[in-house]
Amino acid sequence: MKPKVPSSFWLLAAGLLCALLLTVILAYFTATEKLSAALEQQLPAVVNKALEDNHGFQQKVVPYLLEQLNADLSGISLQPGSVLINRCAVTLFQIGEGAAPDSSRTMQWLSGTHPRFARFEIHCVLNTAGISVASAVILLFLLVSAWLIPAPVSLQRERYITKALQSGCSMAEALTLTQPLQAVVTAERLGFLEQLLEQHFSFADAMALAFCSSEYWDPDCDLQWLKLGWHIYPADCRRAFQIAKAPALLEFQLSRSSVMVHGVTIELPRTPLLYYYWYAIQRVQTAEGWVLNPASNKPDLVLAQDISQLMEQWQGHKKAIQDLQEQGLKAKTLDQNRSKIRDELVSVLGAELAHPYLFDSQKSVRTGRFSYRLMTAPDSVLLGQTNSSEPDRDISEMPVVI
């Protein structure tokens, strides 16, 4: 997209048109002066000769002489030699002896010892065709200049063009991306842009987010979650900032087979989801939320019954329920499901953002066995509905992030 024509361009256009006007005025003045000089060289001799033929200066002869001289002048084509002036005409008004009267156009000469003068006027006609051609040339020059010559770049934009080039952008990309910086930009948006660049956002992403609509834009949002939101929903400011501004909650949506973490919906396989939910219940409903892993050689029958009831309530896999009821809860089963939960969350959120929503562990010095609990604080966990009366929804219709 061609950038907006700067105000300096219009100053150039006005300057060229003024220059054309001044040129026309100068051509007109030059033509009249040129003809005036030619007339001063030739007219005295013509007047003197005519008066000598009439036995000297006689007032009654002057009107006849003026008429003859004007008739002779009108028959002569006076070309000033300019493409801006078409032709000029000279009119004599008075011929006399003595001192010349005050007039804008007079000439004075001596005939022997007698001073004589002539009063005249010069009128030139402009060459409209020549002026039109000159105007068209100027207009064409301005149009070509507006298209080919780049607009002047502000110092602010120039600084960010350099940053864009340093980040690997081409000059064409840098000029396009920094176009918003040519206008007046608030200090708050510039500060936010700098923050994004410091957090290693690409230059294109930083510009897009810094100049999002004010309706969605929030310079106080969490930049790590903003980066994730922009990755999940590229070019969608509304959704990206929604994730960045979302509360740091872990919300279970069992009827949708998903959890929502900081505004990001993540689908989980049914069995790991229910184990995740079970750990969340322990975190919310017990003092510390720690769950001791069963001994490697002795499955836990009490915990198995607790989890199997939960799975029956929420349509867990029959094979998983059957294994719990027949074999009890094994340490390996818990380890595998925690690992699956971790893999699913990390694949969507990344290790750093997923970490607060995973598991903490502690080892018993006496038995050497590990206890695990959900790392998320109880007041940041939303367990959701407490029964499965609502039928499962079609997962294909859910806004699930994969």
QUIPE-V670434 format. One record per backbone hydrogen bond with DSSP energy under -0.5 kcal/mol. NH is the residue of the N-H (numbers start at 0). CO is the residue of the C=O. Records with the same first field share a line. If there is no record, write none. Layout:
NH=CO + CO
//
This chain:
8=5
9=5
10=6
11=7
12=8
13=9
14=10
15=11
16=12
17=13
18=14
19=15
20=16
21=17
22=18
23=19
24=20
25=21
26=22
27=23
28=24
29=25
30=26
31=27
32=28
33=29
34=30
35=31
36=32
37=33
38=34
39=35
40=36
41=37
42=38
45=41
46=42
47=43
48=44
49=45
50=46
51=47
52=48
53=49
54=51
55=50
60=57
61=57
62=58
64=60
65=61
66=62
67=63
68=64
69=65
70=66
71=67
72=68
73=69
74=70
75=72
77=75 + 87
78=76
79=77
81=84
84=81
85=124
86=124
87=77
88=122
90=120
92=118
93=118
95=116
97=114
106=117
108=115
110=113
111=109
112=110
113=110
114=112
115=108
116=95
117=106
118=93
119=104
120=90
122=88
124=86
126=83
127=125
130=126
131=127
132=128
133=129
134=130
135=131
136=132
137=133
138=134
139=135
140=136
141=137
142=138
143=139
144=140
145=141
146=142
147=143
148=144
149=147
157=153
158=154
159=155
160=156
161=157
162=158
163=159
164=160
165=161
166=162
167=164
168=163
173=169
174=170
175=171
176=172
177=173
178=175
180=177
181=178
182=179
189=185
190=186
191=187
192=188
193=189
194=190
195=191
196=192
197=193
198=194
199=196
200=195
205=201
206=202
207=203
208=204
209=205
210=206
211=208
215=212
216=212
220=217
221=243
222=220
225=221
226=222
227=223
228=224
229=225
230=226
231=227
232=228
233=230
235=232
236=234
239=235
240=236
241=237
242=238
243=239
244=240
245=241 + 242
248=246
249=379
250=248 + 259
251=381
252=257
255=252
256=253
257=252
258=265
259=250
260=258 + 263
261=248 + 259
263=260
264=262
265=258
266=400
267=256
272=268
273=269
274=270
275=271
276=272
277=273
278=274
279=275
280=276
281=277
282=278
283=279
284=280
285=281
290=371
292=369
294=297
297=294
299=328
300=298
303=299
304=300
305=301
306=302
307=303
308=304
309=305
310=306
311=307
312=308
313=309
314=311
315=310
320=316
321=317
322=318
323=319
324=320
325=321
326=322
327=322 + 323
328=299
329=327
333=329
334=330
335=331
336=332
337=333
338=334
339=335
340=336
341=337
342=338
343=339
344=340
345=341
346=342
347=343 + 344
348=344
349=345
353=349
354=350
356=353
357=354
359=372
361=370
363=368
367=363
370=361
371=290
372=359
374=357
379=376
380=377
381=249
382=380
392=254
394=392
396=393
397=394
399=397
400=264
//
